[in-house]
Amino acid sequence: MPRQPDRLPTARLSLRRPAQADAVAVLGILSDPAVVQHNPSERVTELEDVEVLMRHWLAHWERHGFGNCCVFETPTGRLIGNCGVRWMTMHGDRVLNLMYRFDPSTWGHGYATEAAGALVHWAQDSIPGELVVARIRPTNLASQRVATKIGLRRDPAFDDEGEDGGDWAFTDRS
């Protein structure tokens, strides 16, 4: 089983396995309505809910050796978001679902592109042949730009219905 490093550095960021101590900072991000504008069902407003969510993230890490990461700015050490890949089933196929959420104060700095690109590169090198899918709402243009910048392409064959409506699929399938 491939193992993602507990810390994955990029030029400006450090992605690491989450820790329960990160819960308050994650709550600050995931409770912001702007962050979950396109996925309102993913908004969390209570620390207990974030702690449950993070236990799920850590359980995926334990079972599979990789998963959702907390993302930190290298110069400041500030937790600015989360980004990761996790197994899920879409249309009967096991795929790596790529997700990313960042503090609005960091939007427009290329952090989501940098973090998501590093994780897709890790997945392609470490788990070759597995399909990476980013599920994105048709109205979420910023997230679509991130997906295309990291080499994912619109793949209607994997479009799906999410909890908050239709999701477009962007994949690394050739």
C-alpha positions in Angstrom: 0.0 0.0 0.0 1.5 3.4 -1.0 1.9 5.8 1.9 1.7 9.5 1.4 4.4 11.3 3.4 3.0 12.8 6.6 4.3 16.1 5.3 4.3 17.0 1.6 6.1 20.3 0.9 5.5 22.5 -2.1 7.2 25.8 -3.0 5.0 27.8 -0.6 3.0 25.3 1.4 3.3 22.3 3.7 0.5 19.7 3.4 0.3 17.3 6.3 -1.8 14.6 7.8 -4.4 16.3 10.0 -4.2 16.3 13.8 -7.1 16.8 16.2 -5.3 20.0 17.3 -6.1 21.5 13.9 -9.9 21.3 14.5 -10.4 24.9 15.6 -8.6 26.3 12.6 -10.5 23.9 10.3 -13.8 25.0 11.9 -12.9 28.6 11.1 -12.6 27.7 7.4 -15.4 25.2 6.9 -17.9 27.3 8.9 -17.4 30.3 6.4 -20.5 30.3 4.1 -18.3 31.6 1.2 -16.1 28.5 1.4 -19.0 26.1 1.0 -21.1 28.3 -1.2 -21.3 25.6 -3.9 -21.6 22.8 -1.4 -23.7 24.2 1.5 -24.3 20.8 3.0 -20.6 20.6 3.9 -20.7 23.7 6.1 -19.9 22.9 9.7 -20.6 25.3 12.6 -19.8 23.3 15.7 -16.4 22.1 16.9 -17.8 18.6 17.6 -18.8 18.3 14.0 -15.3 19.2 12.8 -13.8 16.7 15.3 -16.1 13.9 13.8 -15.1 15.0 10.3 -11.4 14.9 11.2 -11.8 11.4 12.7 -13.1 10.3 9.3 -10.1 11.9 7.6 -7.7 10.1 10.0 -9.5 6.8 9.6 -9.0 7.0 5.8 -5.3 7.7 6.5 -5.1 4.6 8.7 -6.8 2.3 6.3 -5.2 3.6 3.1 -2.0 5.5 3.9 -3.2 8.8 2.4 -6.1 11.2 2.6 -7.2 14.7 3.3 -4.4 17.0 4.4 -4.3 20.2 6.3 -2.5 22.9 4.3 -0.2 25.4 5.9 1.6 28.5 4.6 5.2 27.8 4.9 6.4 31.3 5.9 3.7 31.9 8.6 2.8 28.3 9.6 -0.9 29.3 9.4 -3.4 26.6 8.5 -5.1 28.0 5.4 -7.1 25.0 4.1 -7.5 21.4 3.5 -6.9 19.3 0.3 -6.7 15.6 -0.3 -7.6 12.5 -2.2 -9.7 9.7 -0.9 -11.2 6.6 -2.3 -14.9 6.7 -3.3 -17.1 4.8 -5.8 -18.6 6.6 -8.8 -20.7 4.8 -11.3 -19.5 1.5 -9.9 -15.8 2.4 -10.3 -13.4 3.0 -7.5 -11.8 6.5 -8.0 -9.6 8.9 -6.1 -11.8 11.9 -5.2 -9.8 15.1 -5.1 -11.1 17.9 -2.9 -9.9 21.3 -1.8 -11.2 24.0 0.5 -9.3 27.2 1.4 -9.7 30.3 3.6 -11.1 33.1 1.5 -8.3 35.4 2.6 -6.0 33.1 0.5 -8.1 33.0 -2.7 -6.4 34.2 -5.8 -2.9 33.3 -4.6 -2.7 30.0 -6.4 -2.6 28.0 -3.2 -5.4 25.6 -4.2 -3.7 25.0 -7.5 -0.3 24.4 -5.8 -1.7 22.0 -3.2 -4.1 20.1 -5.5 -1.3 19.8 -8.1 1.1 18.3 -5.6 -1.5 15.7 -4.5 -2.5 14.7 -8.0 1.2 14.3 -8.9 1.7 12.2 -5.7 -1.3 10.0 -6.6 -0.2 9.5 -10.2 3.3 8.5 -9.1 2.3 6.4 -6.1 -0.9 4.8 -7.3 -0.5 4.7 -11.1 -3.5 3.8 -13.2 -6.0 5.0 -10.6 -8.4 7.6 -11.8 -8.4 11.0 -10.1 -11.7 12.8 -10.1 -12.6 16.3 -8.9 -16.3 16.8 -8.6 -17.2 20.4 -9.2 -20.5 22.3 -9.4 -21.1 23.8 -12.8 -21.3 27.3 -11.3 -18.0 27.0 -9.4 -15.7 28.5 -12.0 -12.8 29.1 -9.6 -12.6 25.4 -8.7 -12.9 24.5 -12.4 -9.9 26.7 -13.2 -7.9 25.0 -10.4 -8.8 21.6 -11.9 -7.8 22.5 -15.4 -4.5 24.2 -14.3 -3.4 20.9 -12.7 -4.1 19.0 -15.8 -7.6 17.6 -15.1 -10.1 17.6 -18.0 -13.8 17.8 -18.1 -15.1 14.2 -18.2 -18.9 14.0 -18.6 -18.8 10.2 -18.2 -18.3 10.7 -14.5 -20.7 13.5 -13.9 -22.8 12.6 -10.8 -25.5 13.9 -8.6 -24.1 15.2 -5.3 -25.9 16.0 -2.1 -26.3 19.7 -3.2 -27.0 19.0 -6.9 -25.3 18.0 -10.0 -21.5 17.6 -10.1 -19.3 17.9 -13.1 -16.3 15.6 -13.2 -12.8 16.6 -14.1 -10.4 13.7 -14.4 -6.9 12.8 -15.3 -8.1 10.2 -17.7 -6.5 10.4 -21.1 
